[in-house]
Amino acid sequence: MVNKLNRRGFLKGTAMTGLGAMFPYVLPGSAIGKNGMVAPSNRIVMGAIGVGSMGQGDLNGFLNKQEVQFVAVCDVDTSHAAQAKKMVDD
């Protein structure tokens, strides 16, 4: 007998194992273009998923570009997500 996995079963299973606890951090309004940033029509709006060591390196590469705006970061590891959020907030 072959056990078929459907989307509902997968989502239910991941929620049960704790993988469903992957919630993004939403950044404050200061990250959305206040305080003299580039006009919204001239910005690239980004979010980052998976912000461990490599992801934080990528994130850092974009943070120094004035035309890029990060609005969310997300990682299964809450310490990685919190550290990336702090990078964006700073």
C-alpha positions in Angstrom: 0.0 0.0 0.0 1.4 3.4 -1.1 0.9 6.3 1.3 0.0 9.4 -0.7 0.8 12.8 0.7 -1.4 15.7 -0.2 -1.0 19.4 0.6 -3.4 19.3 3.6 -1.6 16.3 5.1 1.7 18.0 4.6 0.6 21.2 6.2 -1.0 19.4 9.1 2.2 17.3 9.6 4.5 20.3 9.5 2.4 22.2 12.0 2.6 19.2 14.4 6.4 19.0 14.2 7.0 22.6 14.8 7.9 23.6 11.3 4.7 25.5 11.1 6.1 28.0 13.7 8.0 29.8 10.9 6.4 33.3 11.2 7.9 36.4 9.6 8.9 39.5 11.5 7.2 42.6 10.1 9.4 45.6 10.2 8.3 49.1 11.5 7.3 52.1 9.4 10.8 53.5 9.6 11.8 50.8 7.2 9.1 51.7 4.7 10.6 54.9 3.4 10.4 57.5 6.1 13.3 59.7 7.1 14.6 60.8 3.7 14.7 57.4 1.8 14.3 57.0 -1.9 10.8 57.5 -3.2 8.6 54.4 -3.1 8.3 54.3 -6.9 12.1 54.1 -7.2 12.7 51.4 -4.7 13.0 47.6 -4.9 11.0 46.1 -2.0 12.4 42.9 -0.7 11.8 40.3 2.0 14.3 37.6 3.0 13.5 34.0 3.8 16.2 31.9 5.4 18.5 34.4 7.1 21.1 32.2 8.6 24.8 33.0 8.0 24.6 32.9 4.2 21.2 34.7 4.2 22.5 37.4 6.5 25.5 37.9 4.2 23.1 38.4 1.3 20.9 40.7 3.4 23.9 42.8 4.4 24.9 43.1 0.7 21.5 44.7 -0.1 21.2 46.8 3.1 23.8 49.4 2.0 21.9 50.1 -1.3 19.6 53.1 -0.8 17.2 51.9 -3.6 16.5 48.6 -1.8 13.9 48.4 1.0 13.5 45.3 3.2 10.0 44.9 4.7 10.2 41.4 6.2 12.6 38.7 7.3 11.8 35.1 8.0 13.6 32.1 9.3 12.7 28.8 11.0 15.4 29.6 13.7 13.9 32.5 15.7 17.4 33.7 16.7 18.4 34.0 13.1 15.2 35.9 12.3 15.6 38.2 15.3 19.3 38.9 14.4 18.3 39.7 10.7 15.4 42.0 11.9 17.9 43.9 14.1 20.2 44.3 11.1 17.4 45.8 9.0 16.1 48.0 11.9 19.6 49.4 12.6 
